[in-house]
Amino acid sequence: YSAGGVVAFEMARQLRVAGTPPAVVVLLDSRSPDLTRARRRNRSLRERLALGMHVRGHLFHLGAAGGLSLPVRWRNSYRFQKAARAVCAYRPGPYPGRVVLLRTVEDAGRLPRDLGWGRLAPKLHIIEIPGGHRSMLYPPHVQALATTLSDVLAEFVAESQDTRTSSVDAVLYPRQSRRTSG
């Protein structure tokens, strides 16, 4: 979900260029690529080894290449590392559309409030939700996340219906949208 926010941001940029921008981009506690790069760059080798992800990820890669069956947590570490590298390599441009960041409160003191998106998304709206980056997806916090997400989407669907066409309709039903908007 966090790297998925970066993917959603780029998809919105590309949809805008194609003429069918989404009504809103919702990021679930996603850190911007700039913030991810800065945090990885500032992490010491000792911290990386303490986390164990770096080592397990490389061991998984070597083991998988050799045909060995390795623990699932190593596979997850490897996937996390690959996603983090991809996010760090991505250099996004600005997106002028609406972006909503659902930001967890438990991590609020350690990271910038906008998680690095303010520079890229001038129409950024931040909504704080209970829990932390991982715990927001589990009870008791997941219910608040679902309610907030539902409210955000309902607001933008209602707004797009007020304008008689929605970007979702334009993407899913391009011929109908052209007929109703023309």
C-alpha positions in Angstrom: 0.0 0.0 0.0 2.8 2.5 0.6 4.7 1.8 -2.6 1.3 1.5 -4.2 0.7 5.2 -3.4 3.7 6.1 -5.6 2.3 3.9 -8.4 -1.1 5.6 -8.0 0.5 9.0 -8.2 2.3 8.2 -11.4 -0.8 6.6 -12.9 -2.7 9.8 -12.2 0.0 11.9 -13.9 -0.2 9.7 -17.0 -4.0 9.7 -17.0 -4.0 13.5 -16.8 -1.7 13.6 -19.9 -4.0 11.2 -21.7 -6.9 13.6 -21.0 -8.7 11.5 -18.3 -7.4 12.6 -14.9 -8.9 10.9 -11.8 -11.1 12.9 -9.6 -8.8 12.3 -6.7 -5.6 10.3 -5.8 -5.7 8.8 -2.3 -2.4 7.8 -0.7 -2.5 5.4 2.3 0.4 6.7 4.5 2.7 6.7 1.4 6.0 8.4 1.7 7.1 10.4 -1.4 10.1 9.1 -3.3 12.2 12.1 -2.1 11.5 11.2 1.5 12.2 7.5 1.0 15.5 8.3 -0.7 16.5 10.7 2.1 15.7 8.2 4.8 17.5 5.4 3.1 20.5 7.5 2.5 20.7 8.6 6.1 20.2 5.1 7.5 23.5 3.8 8.8 24.9 0.4 8.0 24.4 -0.6 11.6 20.7 0.3 11.4 20.3 -1.8 8.2 21.9 -4.8 9.8 19.8 -4.4 12.9 16.7 -4.5 10.7 18.0 -7.6 9.0 16.1 -6.8 5.9 19.1 -5.9 3.8 20.9 -9.1 4.6 17.8 -11.4 4.3 16.9 -9.8 1.0 20.3 -10.6 -0.5 20.3 -14.1 0.9 16.8 -14.7 -0.5 18.0 -13.5 -3.9 21.0 -15.8 -3.8 19.0 -18.7 -2.5 16.3 -18.4 -5.0 18.8 -18.1 -7.8 20.3 -21.4 -6.5 16.9 -23.1 -6.4 16.7 -23.2 -2.5 13.5 -22.9 -0.6 13.9 -20.1 1.9 11.6 -18.7 4.7 8.6 -16.6 3.7 9.9 -13.6 5.9 13.0 -13.6 3.7 10.9 -13.4 0.6 8.9 -10.6 2.1 12.2 -8.7 2.9 13.4 -9.2 -0.6 10.1 -7.9 -2.1 10.2 -4.9 0.3 13.8 -4.1 -0.8 12.9 -4.4 -4.5 9.9 -2.0 -4.0 12.0 0.5 -1.9 14.7 0.5 -4.7 12.1 1.1 -7.3 10.5 4.0 -5.3 14.0 5.5 -4.8 14.7 5.3 -8.5 11.5 7.0 -9.5 11.7 10.8 -10.0 8.2 12.1 -10.1 7.1 15.4 -11.5 4.3 17.5 -10.0 0.7 16.6 -10.2 -1.8 19.5 -10.2 -4.9 17.4 -9.4 -6.4 16.6 -6.0 -4.4 14.3 -3.8 -5.5 13.1 -0.4 -3.0 11.7 2.0 -4.4 9.5 4.8 -1.6 10.0 7.4 -1.2 7.8 10.5 -0.9 9.5 13.8 1.5 7.1 15.5 4.3 8.1 13.2 3.5 11.8 13.2 6.4 13.0 15.3 9.2 11.2 13.3 8.3 12.3 9.7 7.2 15.5 8.0 3.4 15.9 8.1 3.1 15.8 4.3 5.4 12.8 4.0 7.2 14.7 1.3 4.2 15.1 -1.1 3.6 18.8 -0.6 6.2 19.9 -3.2 4.7 17.5 -5.8 1.0 17.9 -5.1 0.0 21.6 -4.5 -3.6 20.5 -3.9 -2.6 18.0 -1.2 -5.1 17.5 1.6 -4.0 15.6 4.7 -6.3 13.6 6.9 -5.0 12.0 10.0 -6.1 8.4 10.8 -5.5 6.3 13.9 -2.7 3.7 14.0 0.7 3.4 12.5 2.0 2.6 9.1 1.4 -1.2 9.6 -1.3 -1.2 12.2 -3.7 0.9 10.2 -4.6 -2.2 8.2 -5.6 -4.3 11.3 -8.2 -4.0 13.9 -9.1 -1.8 15.6 -7.6 0.9 13.2 -8.8 -0.7 9.9 -12.4 0.3 10.5 -11.4 4.0 10.9 -9.4 3.7 7.7 -12.3 2.1 5.8 -14.7 4.8 7.0 -12.4 7.6 6.2 -11.6 6.2 2.7 -15.3 5.7 2.1 -16.1 9.3 3.1 -13.3 10.7 0.9 -14.4 8.7 -2.1 -18.1 9.6 -1.6 -17.2 13.3 -1.4 -15.4 13.2 -4.8 -18.0 10.9 -6.4 -20.7 13.4 -5.4 -18.6 16.3 -6.6 -18.0 14.6 -10.0 -21.7 13.8 -10.4 -22.4 17.5 -9.8 -20.3 18.3 -12.9 -22.3 15.7 -14.8 -19.3 13.5 -15.7 -16.7 11.8 -13.6 -13.2 10.8 -14.5 -14.0 7.3 -13.4 -16.8 7.2 -16.0 -14.5 8.7 -18.6 -12.0 5.9 -18.0 -14.5 3.0 -17.7 -17.0 4.2 -20.3 -15.1 6.5 -22.6 -17.8 6.6 -25.4 -20.7 7.4 -23.0 -18.7 10.1 -21.2 -17.9 11.8 -24.5 -21.5 11.8 -25.5 -22.8 13.2 -22.2 -20.1 15.8 -21.9 -20.4 17.0 -25.5 
